[in-house]
Amino acid sequence: MTTETPEILSFNHLRWACRRGMLELDILLGDFVNNKYFDALSFDEKIIFQDLLLASDQDLHGFFMGGLKPESEAVANVIEKIRRAAAS
């Protein structure tokens, strides 16, 4: 049995994946990547961020602005880092 290490997307792929249908999310996520906050995340947090990009806009909006709580504490921590980056 082999275990594969998840791959971190390139900067350009991340920027593209941050483009959303909701302008608020587009700005929030794009600024997080463009302003190098993503670079400061641990490897595991980077994987969580990438996984978040697979979520629907409605779920992401709920996580960031509507009080929807993720099931995982690790995901909640990454969401909080994105919120703090947006507030700075």
WOSUL-V325911 format. One record per residue. N is the residue number from 1. SS is DSSP state (H for helix, E for strand, C for the rest). PSI is psi in degrees with one decimal (* if undefined). Layout:
# WOSUL-V325911
((N | SS | PSI) (N | SS | PSI))
This chain:
# WOSUL-V325911
((1 | C | 131.9) (2 | C | 147.5) (3 | C | 130.2) (4 | C | 138.6) (5 | C | 129.5) (6 | C | 149.2) (7 | C | 138.3) (8 | C | 129.0) (9 | C | 151.3) (10 | C | 162.6) (11 | H | -45.8) (12 | H | -38.8) (13 | H | -39.9) (14 | H | -46.6) (15 | H | -42.3) (16 | H | -42.7) (17 | H | -24.4) (18 | C | -12.1) (19 | C | 119.6) (20 | C | 171.6) (21 | C | -21.1) (22 | C | 124.8) (23 | H | -40.5) (24 | H | -43.2) (25 | H | -39.0) (26 | H | -47.1) (27 | H | -48.8) (28 | H | -52.8) (29 | H | -41.4) (30 | H | -43.3) (31 | H | -36.3) (32 | H | -42.4) (33 | H | -46.4) (34 | H | -31.1) (35 | C | 17.9) (36 | C | 11.6) (37 | C | -35.4) (38 | H | -40.3) (39 | H | -28.0) (40 | H | -8.8) (41 | C | 152.1) (42 | C | 168.0) (43 | H | -47.9) (44 | H | -38.5) (45 | H | -35.7) (46 | H | -39.8) (47 | H | -42.2) (48 | H | -44.2) (49 | H | -47.4) (50 | H | -40.7) (51 | H | -36.6) (52 | H | -34.6) (53 | C | -14.8) (54 | C | -12.2) (55 | C | 158.8) (56 | C | 157.5) (57 | H | -37.1) (58 | H | -43.1) (59 | H | -44.9) (60 | H | -43.2) (61 | H | -42.3) (62 | H | -41.6) (63 | H | -43.5) (64 | H | -30.4) (65 | H | -16.5) (66 | C | 6.9) (67 | C | 7.5) (68 | C | 130.3) (69 | C | 130.7) (70 | C | 157.3) (71 | C | -28.6) (72 | C | 137.5) (73 | H | -35.3) (74 | H | -41.5) (75 | H | -42.7) (76 | H | -38.1) (77 | H | -41.3) (78 | H | -41.3) (79 | H | -41.4) (80 | H | -37.8) (81 | H | -39.0) (82 | H | -42.9) (83 | H | -46.4) (84 | H | -39.4) (85 | H | -38.6) (86 | H | -29.7) (87 | H | -13.8) (88 | C | *))
